[in-house]
Amino acid sequence: MTGPTISKVLQAMLAAPLLLAVLLTGGCRHGEPFPVAAFQTAPENLQGNRYSLEAEIDAQLKFQEGVGRFISVRPLNEKVRLPVFISDSLKANLLVAQRYRFDLTVRKGGLLYVNSLTKI
């Protein structure tokens, strides 16, 4: 192999893990921080937007097997509680007082829908 060919092979080998990480995480690890005050004022203005929320599990509000659960979370450094929906398909094993980073989308009616979560 010639010098430039070896260089291209090495570049491809080094880029492969990075590309895999981007594909597995959806392109970014942390979205825009969730705007708690704006959500409390006018949740409909945030509909369709995707955010990152770091919060502590406060309580389970409702659970339906095969559908999912509504839980109450307390955003870190905030004195409010927010209800979020976690689909049963995420197979989340949540306990009160655990802290998570939630990747969520604001859906119709202000529903905070969790797309993925990571324990922090």
Secondary structure, DSSP 4 states (H G I P E B T S, - for coil): --HHHHHHHHHHHHHHHHHHHHHHHTT-SS-SBP-HHHHHH-GGGGTT-EEEEEEEEEEEEEEETTTEEEEEEEETT-S--EEEEEEGGG-----TT-EEEEEEEEEGGGEEEEEEEEE-
